[in-house]
Amino acid sequence: MSVICLPTVHSISLLSKRKSSVKMSTGPCVIVRLAMLWVQLFLVMFLIEAVVNQRYEPEVQNPGGFIGSNVLIKCNIPSFVKEYVTVTSWLQEPNFNIYPSLEGDGKNHMLPTGKLLVYNITRTDAHKVYCCRTYRTLTQNSVVSSNIGKIQLTGMPNVRMMPKLSAVAGKTFFLKCPVAGYPIDSIIVEKVME
């Protein structure tokens, strides 16, 4: 137990940890233990966490999905800043911003978790590119992902039966091939004579 002697103090009453009264009247000394306890409580109440201001780079995933399905696109944030960073919006190139909302716009919906849900994907969705915009609360800076995310169409290629078509000899004829799936290596059209 630490003791400091003071020449002018003759008697003092303190409460110990067991809440019993401690009287000191034998000499001019004060117990410093109580003051140390207050310092320890102060340090526990005001625990300071050191954070290094380090540059980070959010990264957009390239999810895959079937035509007609819904796809969830995620913005990956490095673990060392994850608790201080939130995804605030998505940018669909060239300049369409997607912000959090309760219902979305019918095609895109940003969830409260920061992920982007794209409904009923089509072939045109596979050509769109996405970036995520993040906000760091400690530095109050906004960072846009430098990489872009694209939806990868997946599924077995298949060809639907085509109806009978007729063409005029010598005229240009456009044929839309009813193919679905991804990836499609090549399309070969054969003329079948009946």
Helices and strands as residue ranges (DSSP letters): E 3-5, E 12-15, E 21-24, E 29-31, H 33-45, E 59-60, E 64-65, E 71-73, E 75-76, G 82-84, E 85-92, E 96-98, E 108-110, E 116-118, G 124-127, E 129-136, E 141-144, E 149-150, E 152-153, E 155-159, E 179-182
